[in-house]
Amino acid sequence: MTSNGLPLNDDIVDRILTFLTSFSTLRSAILTSKSFYKVFQTRPKSILRAVSFNVVGPALPQALRVVRYNPPDDDSKETTYDDLPQPELEDDHEAPITPKESAELMEIEETARGLEDLFSLRHKNCRFTASQLSPLESHRFCRAVYRIMLYSRVFAWNRYLDFVERIELEEIDSGEIAVAMERTQAARTEFLSQFSTRELCEILCVSMFLTEVLQAAVNDLDEPPTLDDSEFLLAFGPADILQKFRRPRSNGYIFQLIAEDGGIHLFCAGFLSNAIGSLLTKRGVKVPSRNDREWWSSILDTIDGEHDTCDQCNQKTGLDLLGPSTYEYFSKCSAELHVSNLPNLLINGLPINHDDYRIYLLNWLEREPVPFDEVFQWIHQGHKLAEFDGWKEEDWLCEDCIIHILGEHLHLWLQDLNQSPFNI
């Protein structure tokens, strides 16, 4: 049947619209064509649902639960948890999707994809900045991210602010605190108990990855928490964690404040691992240690380059190799390559003795991400010292070799930069 003014059947136009890969494209199509708009008006629910699936993928049911959750607006419910979402149902995504939900889906999908790119870089294939996960691996990862998003909204750190304030004012005794803690742990266990053992392992795997991202993101704090102690910051949720990683200077104050707040730490310590560990133990499943590669197998079927070696010293380095795709990540998470430590790589204490070098280096370090590739390009453009003749531009190196190369060339690059009319 044709009612759209085009020599096309309405069903064909409908199919065209349902294959669009973004809400912005759908909006453009129905705003620029009255014929497309007429078809959309007759079938808005099915078209919106189809485009939503194209945007989010098979994890759409989990993503919809995130955008449809409404936190309590009554402070008295901060530790009663009457607002716990109902268990997941197969038809969760079949309810009509509103324009507001569509906009929120785009936002959280961007977060999930950004985190997937990072996860792939660190645990799947370090030679590509874009995700190399298979469709099935991507589905596992994204649904775990959305479940953590929902969890972090239900048990958000700011849910406990008033309660913590009353603790600090000594308006609440130790007995009330103990009851609140028990309720919190019971509610978290109840929330997570709906998932299968495989799904719990996926969630725990992604949560451990998020703590790695957090470590890189909060390196600029006065006293950044250790890897084992940073889990409580998962209460910020995946979106804030990714934003902090991408822009370390953003939200610095609030991250610092929460990191130092003992009351918030009280409620958010072991944010996911305590409840998941308890559930897995009850199910007779051994919880591997953090360094056990078995964890990543809950998401990944294969890992590319796990046994790769440094092209210079042949040290087995695996996915910790440094190259163009990993410079940015390691400049944030590596103690030696972190921006705050790079001046120490200048030989003979040059940052102390040479003001010009210090000024140019600090200007360079202010840029995000730190442009290591500029230094290495300069080295390979005829400035390489003789002892490094065997180092090729396409080589992938371990951290020790990169540090050695930087230590021998960084001051020369700064000297050349200082003399250049096109300096920073």
C-alpha positions as CSV (number, residue, x, y, z in Angstrom):
1,M,0.0,0.0,0.0
2,T,1.2,3.5,-0.9
3,S,0.0,6.6,1.1
4,N,3.2,8.5,1.3
5,G,3.3,10.3,-2.1
6,L,6.3,8.3,-3.3
7,P,6.3,5.5,-5.9
8,L,7.2,3.2,-3.0
9,N,5.2,0.9,-0.8
10,D,4.7,2.2,2.8
11,D,6.3,-1.0,4.0
12,I,9.5,-0.3,1.9
13,V,9.7,3.2,3.4
14,D,9.2,1.7,6.8
15,R,12.1,-0.7,6.2
16,I,14.3,2.2,5.1
17,L,13.6,4.0,8.3
18,T,14.1,1.0,10.5
19,F,17.6,0.5,9.0
20,L,18.8,4.0,10.0
21,T,21.7,3.8,12.4
22,S,21.1,7.0,14.5
23,F,18.3,9.1,15.9
24,S,19.8,12.2,14.2
25,T,19.6,10.5,10.8
26,L,16.0,9.5,11.5
27,R,15.1,13.0,12.5
28,S,16.7,14.4,9.3
29,A,14.8,11.9,7.2
30,I,11.4,12.7,8.6
31,L,12.0,16.4,8.6
32,T,13.2,16.7,5.1
33,S,10.6,14.3,3.5
34,K,6.9,14.7,4.1
35,S,6.4,11.2,2.6
36,F,8.8,9.7,5.2
37,Y,7.2,11.7,7.9
38,K,3.7,10.3,7.0
39,V,5.0,6.8,7.3
40,F,6.7,7.6,10.6
41,Q,3.5,9.0,12.0
42,T,1.7,5.8,11.4
43,R,4.4,3.5,12.9
44,P,6.4,5.6,15.4
45,K,6.8,2.9,18.1
46,S,8.2,0.2,15.9
47,I,10.5,2.5,14.0
48,L,11.9,4.1,17.2
49,R,12.4,0.7,18.7
50,A,14.2,-0.5,15.6
51,V,16.5,2.5,15.4
52,S,17.2,2.2,19.2
53,F,18.3,-1.3,18.6
54,N,20.6,-0.1,15.7
55,V,22.1,2.5,18.0
56,V,22.6,0.4,21.2
57,G,22.7,-3.2,19.8
58,P,21.5,-6.3,21.6
59,A,22.1,-4.8,25.0
60,L,19.1,-2.5,24.4
61,P,17.0,-4.1,27.2
62,Q,19.8,-3.3,29.8
63,A,20.3,0.2,28.4
64,L,16.5,1.0,28.7
65,R,16.5,-0.1,32.3
66,V,19.2,2.6,32.9
67,V,17.3,5.4,31.3
68,R,14.0,4.4,32.9
69,Y,15.2,4.2,36.5
70,N,14.0,7.1,38.7
71,P,16.0,7.6,41.9
72,P,14.0,8.4,45.1
73,D,13.4,12.0,45.8
74,D,12.8,11.4,49.5
75,D,16.0,11.6,51.6
76,S,14.4,9.3,54.1
77,K,14.7,6.4,51.6
78,E,18.4,6.7,51.3
79,T,19.0,3.3,53.1
80,T,15.6,1.7,52.8
81,Y,15.9,0.8,49.1
82,D,12.2,0.7,48.2
83,D,13.3,1.9,44.7
84,L,15.2,-1.3,43.7
85,P,14.4,-2.0,40.0
86,Q,12.5,-5.2,39.3
87,P,14.4,-8.1,37.8
88,E,15.2,-8.0,34.1
89,L,12.5,-9.3,31.8
90,E,12.9,-10.4,28.2
91,D,10.2,-7.9,27.0
92,D,11.7,-4.9,29.0
93,H,12.5,-3.2,25.7
94,E,9.0,-3.6,24.1
95,A,7.4,-0.7,25.9
96,P,7.2,2.4,23.6
97,I,10.5,4.4,23.6
98,T,10.0,8.1,24.1
99,P,12.1,10.9,22.5
100,K,13.6,11.7,25.9
101,E,14.6,8.1,26.3
102,S,16.1,8.1,22.8
103,A,18.3,11.1,23.7
104,E,19.5,9.4,26.9
105,L,20.1,6.2,25.0
106,M,22.5,8.0,22.7
107,E,24.4,9.4,25.7
108,I,24.9,6.2,27.6
109,E,25.7,4.3,24.3
110,E,28.5,6.8,23.7
111,T,29.9,6.0,27.2
112,A,29.6,2.2,26.6
113,R,31.4,2.4,23.3
114,G,34.1,4.7,24.6
115,L,34.8,2.2,27.4
116,E,34.7,-0.7,25.0
117,D,37.4,1.0,22.9
118,L,39.6,1.3,26.1
119,F,38.8,-2.3,27.2
120,S,39.8,-3.6,23.8
121,L,43.0,-1.5,23.8
122,R,44.0,-2.9,27.2
123,H,42.8,-6.5,27.2
124,K,42.0,-7.5,23.6
125,N,44.4,-5.9,21.1
126,C,46.7,-3.0,22.1
127,R,47.5,-2.0,18.5
128,F,44.2,-0.5,17.7
129,T,42.4,2.4,19.5
130,A,39.0,1.3,18.1
131,S,37.4,-1.8,19.6
132,Q,38.4,-5.2,18.2
133,L,35.9,-7.1,20.2
134,S,33.7,-9.6,18.3
135,P,29.9,-9.0,18.2
136,L,29.4,-11.5,21.0
137,E,32.3,-10.1,23.1
138,S,30.9,-6.6,22.6
139,H,27.4,-7.7,23.7
140,R,28.8,-9.2,26.9
141,F,30.8,-6.1,27.6
142,C,28.1,-3.6,26.9
143,R,25.4,-5.3,28.9
144,A,27.7,-5.5,31.9
145,V,28.4,-1.8,31.5
146,Y,24.7,-0.9,31.4
147,R,24.1,-3.1,34.5
148,I,26.9,-1.3,36.3
149,M,25.4,2.0,35.2
150,L,22.0,1.1,36.7
151,Y,23.7,-0.3,39.9
152,S,25.7,2.9,40.3
153,R,22.5,5.0,39.9
154,V,20.6,3.0,42.5
155,F,23.6,3.0,44.9
156,A,25.1,6.4,43.9
157,W,27.6,8.0,46.2
158,N,25.5,11.1,46.6
159,R,22.6,9.0,47.9
160,Y,24.3,8.8,51.3
161,L,25.4,12.5,51.7
162,D,22.7,13.4,54.2
163,F,23.2,10.2,56.1
164,V,27.0,10.8,56.3
165,E,26.4,14.4,57.4
166,R,24.3,13.2,60.3
167,I,27.0,10.7,61.2
168,E,29.5,13.5,61.3
169,L,27.2,15.6,63.4
170,E,26.8,12.6,65.8
171,E,23.1,12.5,65.2
172,I,23.2,8.8,64.4
173,D,24.7,6.2,66.8
174,S,26.8,3.1,65.8
175,G,23.7,0.8,66.0
176,E,21.9,2.8,63.4
177,I,25.0,2.9,61.2
178,A,25.3,-0.9,61.4
179,V,21.6,-1.3,60.4
180,A,22.1,1.0,57.5
181,M,25.2,-0.9,56.3
182,E,23.4,-4.2,56.6
183,R,20.4,-2.9,54.6
184,T,22.8,-1.6,51.9
185,Q,24.7,-4.8,51.6
186,A,21.4,-6.8,51.5
187,A,20.0,-4.5,48.8
188,R,23.1,-4.8,46.7
189,T,23.0,-8.6,47.0
190,E,19.3,-8.7,46.1
191,F,20.0,-6.5,43.0
192,L,22.8,-8.7,41.8
193,S,21.2,-12.1,42.7
194,Q,19.0,-11.9,39.6
195,F,22.0,-12.5,37.3
196,S,23.5,-15.8,36.3
197,T,27.0,-16.8,37.5
198,R,28.4,-16.0,34.0
199,E,26.7,-12.6,34.1
200,L,28.1,-11.8,37.5
201,C,31.6,-12.7,36.3
202,E,31.1,-10.3,33.4
203,I,30.0,-7.5,35.7
204,L,33.0,-8.2,38.0
205,C,35.3,-8.3,35.1
206,V,34.1,-4.9,33.8
207,S,34.2,-3.4,37.3
208,M,37.9,-4.4,37.6
209,F,38.6,-2.8,34.3
210,L,36.8,0.3,35.5
211,T,39.1,0.5,38.5
212,E,42.1,0.4,36.1
213,V,40.6,3.3,34.2
214,L,40.0,5.1,37.5
215,Q,43.6,4.6,38.5
216,A,44.7,6.4,35.3
217,A,41.9,9.1,35.8
218,V,42.8,10.0,39.4
219,N,46.6,10.0,39.1
220,D,46.4,13.8,39.4
221,L,44.8,13.7,42.9
222,D,46.9,14.8,45.8
223,E,46.8,11.3,47.3
224,P,45.3,9.0,44.6
225,P,43.9,5.7,46.0
226,T,45.7,2.5,45.2
227,L,44.3,0.0,42.7
228,D,42.9,-2.2,45.5
229,D,41.4,0.8,47.3
230,S,39.9,2.6,44.4
231,E,36.8,0.4,43.9
232,F,34.6,2.7,46.1
233,L,34.9,5.4,43.3
234,L,32.9,3.1,41.0
235,A,29.9,4.7,42.8
236,F,30.5,7.7,40.4
237,G,29.3,5.5,37.6
238,P,30.8,4.6,34.2
239,A,30.0,7.9,32.5
240,D,31.8,10.1,35.1
241,I,34.7,7.7,35.2
242,L,35.2,7.9,31.4
243,Q,34.8,11.7,31.4
244,K,37.5,11.9,34.2
245,F,39.8,9.7,32.2
246,R,39.4,11.7,29.0
247,R,39.7,15.1,30.7
248,P,41.7,14.6,33.9
249,R,41.2,18.2,35.0
250,S,37.4,17.8,34.9
251,N,35.6,17.0,38.2
252,G,38.9,17.0,40.0
253,Y,37.5,18.7,43.1
254,I,34.6,16.4,43.6
255,F,36.8,13.3,43.0
256,Q,39.3,14.6,45.5
257,L,36.5,15.4,48.0
258,I,34.9,11.9,47.8
259,A,38.3,10.2,47.9
260,E,39.0,11.9,51.3
261,D,35.5,11.4,52.7
262,G,35.5,8.5,55.2
263,G,31.7,8.4,55.4
264,I,31.2,7.9,51.7
265,H,34.0,5.4,51.7
266,L,32.1,3.5,54.5
267,F,29.1,3.0,52.2
268,C,30.9,2.5,48.9
269,A,33.9,0.3,49.9
270,G,33.8,-3.0,48.0
271,F,31.2,-1.4,45.9
272,L,30.6,-4.4,43.6
273,S,33.1,-7.0,44.7
274,N,31.7,-7.6,48.2
275,A,28.2,-8.5,47.0
276,I,29.3,-10.4,43.9
277,G,32.0,-12.3,45.8
278,S,29.4,-13.3,48.4
279,L,27.0,-14.6,45.7
280,L,29.7,-16.5,43.8
281,T,30.9,-18.1,47.0
282,K,27.4,-19.2,47.9
283,R,27.2,-20.7,44.4
284,G,30.4,-22.6,44.9
285,V,32.4,-20.6,42.4
286,K,36.0,-19.7,43.3
287,V,36.7,-16.0,42.9
288,P,40.0,-15.6,41.0
289,S,42.6,-13.0,42.1
290,R,42.8,-9.6,40.4
291,N,45.9,-10.7,38.4
292,D,44.3,-13.9,37.1
293,R,43.7,-13.7,33.3
294,E,40.7,-16.0,33.8
295,W,38.6,-12.9,34.6
296,W,38.9,-11.5,31.1
297,S,37.7,-14.8,29.6
298,S,34.2,-14.0,31.0
299,I,34.1,-11.2,28.3
300,L,36.7,-12.3,25.8
301,D,37.0,-15.5,23.7
302,T,40.4,-14.6,22.3
303,I,43.2,-12.2,23.1
304,D,45.4,-10.9,20.4
305,G,49.1,-10.3,21.2
306,E,49.0,-11.7,24.7
307,H,52.5,-13.1,24.4
308,D,54.1,-10.4,22.2
309,T,57.6,-9.2,23.0
310,C,59.4,-5.9,22.9
311,D,60.9,-5.3,19.5
312,Q,64.2,-4.1,21.1
313,C,64.9,-6.2,24.1
314,N,62.6,-9.1,23.4
315,Q,61.1,-8.9,26.9
316,K,57.6,-10.6,27.0
317,T,55.3,-7.6,27.4
318,G,52.0,-8.6,25.9
319,L,49.3,-6.0,25.8
320,D,51.5,-3.6,27.8
321,L,53.6,-2.7,24.7
322,L,53.9,0.9,23.9
323,G,53.1,2.3,20.5
324,P,51.0,5.1,18.9
325,S,47.8,3.5,20.1
326,T,48.8,3.2,23.7
327,Y,50.9,6.3,24.4
328,E,47.9,8.3,25.7
329,Y,46.8,5.6,28.0
330,F,50.2,4.9,29.5
331,S,50.9,8.6,29.9
332,K,48.1,8.6,32.4
333,C,48.4,5.3,34.2
334,S,52.2,4.7,34.2
335,A,54.1,6.2,37.2
336,E,57.2,6.6,35.0
337,L,55.5,8.1,32.0
338,H,52.9,10.1,33.8
339,V,53.1,13.8,32.9
340,S,54.2,14.7,36.5
341,N,57.3,12.5,36.2
342,L,58.6,13.3,32.7
343,P,60.8,16.2,33.8
344,N,62.7,13.6,35.9
345,L,63.6,11.9,32.7
346,L,65.8,14.8,31.6
347,I,69.4,13.9,32.2
348,N,71.6,15.7,34.7
349,G,68.7,17.4,36.4
350,L,68.1,19.8,33.4
351,P,64.7,20.9,34.6
352,I,66.4,22.5,37.6
353,N,69.3,24.0,35.8
354,H,67.7,25.3,32.6
355,D,64.7,27.5,32.9
356,D,64.0,27.5,29.2
357,Y,63.8,23.7,29.1
358,R,61.5,23.7,32.0
359,I,59.1,26.3,30.5
360,Y,58.9,24.4,27.2
361,L,58.5,21.1,28.8
362,L,55.7,22.3,31.1
363,N,53.9,23.9,28.1
364,W,54.1,20.6,26.3
365,L,52.8,18.7,29.3
366,E,49.8,20.9,29.5
367,R,48.4,19.5,26.3
368,E,46.0,16.6,26.5
369,P,46.9,13.9,25.5
370,V,50.6,14.3,26.0
371,P,52.0,14.2,22.4
372,F,54.6,11.5,22.7
373,D,54.3,10.9,19.0
374,E,55.8,14.4,18.4
375,V,59.0,13.5,20.2
376,F,59.3,10.1,18.5
377,Q,58.7,11.6,15.0
378,W,61.4,14.2,15.7
379,I,63.8,11.4,16.8
380,H,63.2,9.5,13.6
381,Q,63.6,12.6,11.4
382,G,67.4,12.4,11.7
383,H,68.0,13.1,15.4
384,K,68.4,9.5,16.6
385,L,71.5,8.9,18.7
386,A,73.8,6.2,17.3
387,E,73.2,3.7,20.0
388,F,69.5,3.5,18.9
389,D,70.1,2.9,15.2
390,G,68.4,-0.5,15.5
391,W,65.2,1.1,16.7
392,K,62.6,1.5,13.9
393,E,59.6,3.8,13.9
394,E,57.2,1.0,13.7
395,D,58.6,-0.9,16.6
396,W,56.5,-1.8,19.7
397,L,58.5,-1.4,22.9
398,C,58.3,-2.2,26.6
399,E,58.2,0.6,29.1
400,D,61.9,0.3,30.1
401,C,63.0,0.8,26.5
402,I,60.7,3.8,26.0
403,I,62.0,5.4,29.2
404,H,65.6,4.8,28.1
405,I,64.9,6.4,24.7
406,L,63.1,9.4,26.2
407,G,65.8,9.9,28.8
408,E,68.5,10.1,26.1
409,H,66.6,12.3,23.6
410,L,64.1,14.5,25.5
411,H,66.6,17.2,26.4
412,L,67.8,17.3,22.8
413,W,64.3,17.6,21.5
414,L,63.6,20.5,23.9
415,Q,66.9,22.2,22.9
416,D,65.9,22.0,19.2
417,L,62.4,23.2,20.0
418,N,63.8,26.1,21.9
419,Q,65.8,27.2,18.9
420,S,63.0,26.7,16.4
421,P,61.0,29.8,15.3
422,F,57.9,27.5,15.4
423,N,58.2,26.5,19.0
424,I,55.3,25.9,21.4
